[in-house]
Amino acid sequence: MMVNQSDSASLAVRHDGRSHDQLRPLRFTPGFAPNAHGSVLVATGDTQVLCAATVEPSVPKWMKEQGVTGGWITAEYSMLPYSTLTRRPRDISKGRLDGRSIEIQRLIGRALRAAVDLEALGERTLWVDCDVLQADGGTRTASITGASVAVALACAALQARGQITQWPLRSLVAGVSVGAVDGRLLLDLNYEEDKEAAVDMNVVMTSKGAFVEVQGAGEEATFSRGELEKMIALGETGIQSLIASQRDILVQETGVRVQ
C-alpha cells in the first residue's frame, strides 16, 4: 500500500464534511450514571459510549497472594444489542465474551493503569464499565477517552470524601483511530471509512506524550515506515485535541487540572 498524501488530497473534504486531520465532534456528558463514583457519556460523532467507574474496597485475590501492594483497575466492555444497524446478541446469550470484547477491555484496562498511580489509589479496585450505546466506528478509542474522564471523576470523589490523600492520576489518557482510505490518511474514522480502510490503526497516548499502545494492520495491504510515522503523527495531533477537551470538562466539574 502506497499512500499519496498530496496537498490536494489532504485538502479534500470527507463525506461528513471533515478535513483529513479533523476529529469528529466530541461531547462529554458527566454524571450520566449517578450510582457510579464517576461517569461520563462520551460521544464522538455518532459513536456513543457510557463509561462508569465504580470503587470496590478490596483488591483481586492474586494481589494478596503475591504480596502486591496498592490498588487495581479493571475494565469491562460491551456493545449493547441496539448499538449497531442490525441487532447484536448479548455476550451472555452466547455464554461467553467474544474475542474482540476481551481484546478491547484488556486494552482499556492497560491504558488506565498506565495513567494511574496504583499505590496512591490504595487497597481498592476501580471497576470501569464501558457500554457502547451507538457504534459508528472508534468504539474502543472512545471508550479509553471516556474512561479516563470517568476515572478522574471517581478519584475526585474519593478525594472529596477524604478516602485518599494523594491524587492518584499521573496523567490523562486518550485514543484515536487513523487509517488509509482511498490513498489518503484520515484521522478518527467513522464506520463507513473504517470498513473501506486499507490500513487501520489505533493510537493510545497519555497527556504527557507517552505512547501506551499502537495497534496497526493492513487489510490486504502493507505500509512503509514513512507511512507508519505519518499515521502516528496524525494520531498524536488528534490525541492532543482530545486531551485538551478532557481537561476542560474536568476543570469544569472538579476544579482539578490533570497534567
C-alpha positions as CSV (number, residue, x, y, z in Angstrom):
1,M,0.0,0.0,0.0
2,M,1.4,3.4,-1.0
3,V,-0.3,6.5,0.3
4,N,-0.1,9.5,-2.0
5,Q,-0.9,12.3,0.5
6,S,-0.6,15.2,-1.9
7,D,-1.7,18.7,-0.9
8,S,-4.9,18.4,-3.0
9,A,-5.7,15.0,-1.4
10,S,-5.2,16.2,2.1
11,L,-7.4,19.2,1.5
12,A,-10.3,17.1,0.1
13,V,-13.4,17.0,2.2
14,R,-14.7,13.7,3.5
15,H,-18.3,12.5,3.2
16,D,-19.2,14.1,6.6
17,G,-17.6,17.4,5.7
18,R,-14.4,17.0,7.8
19,S,-10.8,17.6,6.6
20,H,-8.4,14.6,6.7
21,D,-6.9,15.7,10.0
22,Q,-10.2,16.7,11.8
23,L,-11.8,14.9,14.7
24,R,-15.5,14.2,14.8
25,P,-17.4,16.5,17.1
26,L,-16.7,15.4,20.7
27,R,-19.1,15.7,23.6
28,F,-18.8,14.7,27.3
29,T,-21.9,14.4,29.5
30,P,-20.6,13.8,33.1
31,G,-22.7,12.2,35.8
32,F,-24.7,10.2,33.3
33,A,-24.7,7.1,35.7
34,P,-25.4,8.6,39.2
35,N,-24.8,5.4,41.1
36,A,-21.2,5.2,39.9
37,H,-18.4,7.1,41.6
38,G,-17.5,8.7,38.3
39,S,-19.3,8.5,34.9
40,V,-19.5,10.2,31.6
41,L,-21.3,9.7,28.3
42,V,-18.8,10.3,25.6
43,A,-19.9,10.9,22.0
44,T,-17.5,11.1,19.1
45,G,-19.7,11.9,16.1
46,D,-22.5,9.2,16.1
47,T,-20.5,6.8,18.4
48,Q,-21.7,7.0,22.0
49,V,-20.2,5.1,24.9
50,L,-21.3,5.3,28.6
51,C,-18.2,5.0,30.8
52,A,-18.7,4.4,34.5
53,A,-16.1,3.9,37.3
54,T,-17.2,2.2,40.5
55,V,-15.0,1.8,43.6
56,E,-14.8,-1.5,45.4
57,P,-13.0,-1.5,48.8
58,S,-10.9,-4.6,48.0
59,V,-8.3,-5.9,45.5
60,P,-8.1,-9.1,43.5
61,K,-7.1,-12.3,45.3
62,W,-4.0,-12.7,43.2
63,M,-2.6,-9.4,44.5
64,K,-2.9,-10.5,48.1
65,E,-1.4,-13.9,47.3
66,Q,1.6,-12.3,45.5
67,G,2.1,-9.6,48.1
68,V,1.3,-6.8,45.5
69,T,0.5,-3.5,47.3
70,G,-1.7,-0.7,46.1
71,G,-4.9,-0.9,44.1
72,W,-6.1,-2.2,40.8
73,I,-8.1,-1.0,37.8
74,T,-10.1,-3.4,35.6
75,A,-12.3,-2.7,32.7
76,E,-15.3,-4.4,31.1
77,Y,-16.6,-3.5,27.5
78,S,-19.8,-4.4,25.8
79,M,-21.8,-3.4,22.8
80,L,-25.5,-3.2,23.6
81,P,-27.8,-5.1,21.2
82,Y,-29.2,-1.9,19.6
83,S,-25.8,-0.2,19.2
84,T,-25.4,-1.4,15.6
85,L,-27.5,-1.3,12.5
86,T,-28.6,-5.0,13.0
87,R,-29.2,-6.3,16.5
88,R,-26.1,-7.7,18.1
89,P,-26.8,-10.6,20.6
90,R,-25.6,-10.0,24.1
91,D,-22.5,-12.0,25.1
92,I,-24.4,-13.6,27.9
93,S,-26.7,-15.2,25.4
94,K,-23.7,-16.9,23.8
95,G,-22.4,-18.0,27.2
96,R,-19.0,-16.2,26.7
97,L,-17.3,-13.0,25.7
98,D,-16.2,-12.8,22.1
99,G,-12.5,-12.4,21.3
100,R,-13.0,-8.8,20.2
101,S,-14.6,-7.7,23.5
102,I,-11.9,-9.4,25.5
103,E,-9.2,-7.7,23.5
104,I,-10.8,-4.3,23.9
105,Q,-11.4,-4.5,27.6
106,R,-7.8,-5.5,28.2
107,L,-6.7,-2.6,26.1
108,I,-8.8,-0.2,28.2
109,G,-7.5,-1.6,31.4
110,R,-3.9,-1.3,30.3
111,A,-4.4,2.3,29.2
112,L,-5.9,3.3,32.5
113,R,-3.4,1.5,34.7
114,A,-0.6,3.3,32.7
115,A,-2.1,6.6,33.8
116,V,-2.8,5.9,37.4
117,D,-0.5,5.6,40.4
118,L,-2.0,2.3,41.9
119,E,-0.2,2.8,45.2
120,A,-1.9,6.1,45.7
121,L,-5.2,4.5,44.9
122,G,-4.9,2.4,48.0
123,E,-6.2,-1.1,48.6
124,R,-9.3,-0.8,46.3
125,T,-10.4,-1.7,42.9
126,L,-11.8,0.7,40.3
127,W,-14.2,-1.2,38.0
128,V,-14.6,0.7,34.8
129,D,-17.6,-0.3,32.6
130,C,-17.7,0.9,29.0
131,D,-21.1,0.2,27.3
132,V,-21.5,1.2,23.7
133,L,-24.9,2.7,23.1
134,Q,-24.3,3.5,19.5
135,A,-21.5,2.4,17.2
136,D,-20.2,4.3,14.2
137,G,-16.6,3.4,14.4
138,G,-13.9,4.0,17.0
139,T,-15.7,2.5,19.9
140,R,-12.5,1.2,21.6
141,T,-10.8,4.6,21.4
142,A,-13.9,6.4,22.5
143,S,-14.1,4.0,25.5
144,I,-10.5,4.8,26.5
145,T,-11.0,8.6,26.2
146,G,-14.3,8.5,28.1
147,A,-13.0,6.0,30.7
148,S,-10.1,8.3,31.6
149,V,-12.6,11.1,32.4
150,A,-14.7,8.7,34.5
151,V,-11.7,7.5,36.5
152,A,-10.6,11.1,37.1
153,L,-14.2,11.9,38.4
154,A,-14.1,8.9,40.6
155,C,-10.7,9.9,42.0
156,A,-12.0,13.4,42.7
157,A,-15.0,11.9,44.6
158,L,-12.7,9.7,46.7
159,Q,-10.5,12.7,47.5
160,A,-13.5,14.9,48.4
161,R,-14.7,12.3,50.8
162,G,-11.2,12.1,52.4
163,Q,-10.8,8.4,51.4
164,I,-7.5,9.2,49.6
165,T,-4.9,11.8,50.5
166,Q,-2.7,11.7,47.4
167,W,-4.0,12.5,43.9
168,P,-3.6,9.2,42.0
169,L,-3.7,10.3,38.4
170,R,-0.3,10.6,36.8
171,S,-1.9,11.7,33.5
172,L,-4.9,11.5,31.3
173,V,-5.0,9.0,28.5
174,A,-6.9,9.1,25.2
175,G,-7.1,7.1,22.0
176,V,-7.9,7.8,18.4
177,S,-8.1,5.9,15.1
178,V,-6.1,6.6,11.9
179,G,-6.5,4.9,8.6
180,A,-5.5,4.9,4.9
181,V,-8.7,5.2,2.8
182,D,-8.5,5.6,-1.0
183,G,-4.9,6.7,-0.8
184,R,-5.4,9.3,1.9
185,L,-4.5,9.3,5.6
186,L,-7.6,10.1,7.7
187,L,-8.0,10.8,11.4
188,D,-10.8,9.5,13.6
189,L,-12.5,7.1,11.1
190,N,-16.3,6.6,11.2
191,Y,-17.8,3.2,10.3
192,E,-18.0,3.9,6.5
193,E,-14.4,4.9,6.4
194,D,-13.2,2.1,8.7
195,K,-14.7,-0.6,6.5
196,E,-13.0,0.8,3.4
197,A,-9.6,1.4,5.1
198,A,-6.6,-0.3,3.5
199,V,-4.7,0.3,6.8
200,D,-6.4,0.7,10.2
201,M,-4.5,1.9,13.3
202,N,-5.4,2.8,16.8
203,V,-3.1,5.1,18.8
204,V,-3.3,5.5,22.6
205,M,-1.2,8.1,24.4
206,T,-1.0,9.8,27.8
207,S,-1.3,13.6,28.3
208,K,2.5,13.6,28.9
209,G,3.1,12.5,25.3
210,A,4.0,8.8,26.1
211,F,2.6,6.0,24.0
212,V,0.5,3.3,25.7
213,E,-0.2,1.3,22.6
214,V,-0.1,1.5,18.8
215,Q,-2.2,-1.1,17.0
216,G,-2.0,-1.2,13.3
217,A,-2.7,-3.6,10.5
218,G,-3.1,-3.7,6.7
219,E,-6.3,-5.1,5.3
220,E,-4.8,-7.0,2.3
221,A,-2.2,-4.2,2.2
222,T,1.2,-3.2,3.5
223,F,2.6,0.1,4.6
224,S,6.1,1.6,4.8
225,R,8.0,3.0,7.8
226,G,7.4,6.5,6.5
227,E,3.7,5.9,6.2
228,L,3.7,4.5,9.7
229,E,5.3,7.6,11.1
230,K,2.8,9.8,9.3
231,M,-0.1,7.9,10.8
232,I,1.3,8.1,14.3
233,A,1.9,11.8,13.9
234,L,-1.6,12.3,12.7
235,G,-2.9,10.3,15.7
236,E,-0.7,12.3,18.1
237,T,-2.2,15.5,16.8
238,G,-5.8,14.2,17.4
239,I,-5.0,13.0,20.9
240,Q,-3.6,16.4,21.9
241,S,-7.0,17.8,21.0
242,L,-8.9,15.1,22.8
243,I,-6.9,15.6,26.0
244,A,-7.5,19.3,25.9
245,S,-11.2,18.6,25.9
246,Q,-10.8,16.1,28.8
247,R,-9.0,18.8,30.8
248,D,-11.7,21.3,30.1
249,I,-14.6,19.1,31.3
250,L,-12.6,18.0,34.4
251,V,-11.8,21.6,35.4
252,Q,-15.5,22.5,34.9
253,E,-16.6,19.5,37.0
254,T,-13.9,19.3,39.7
255,G,-11.7,22.3,39.5
256,V,-8.8,19.9,39.1
257,R,-6.4,20.3,36.1
258,V,-4.8,17.0,35.4
259,Q,-1.3,17.1,33.8
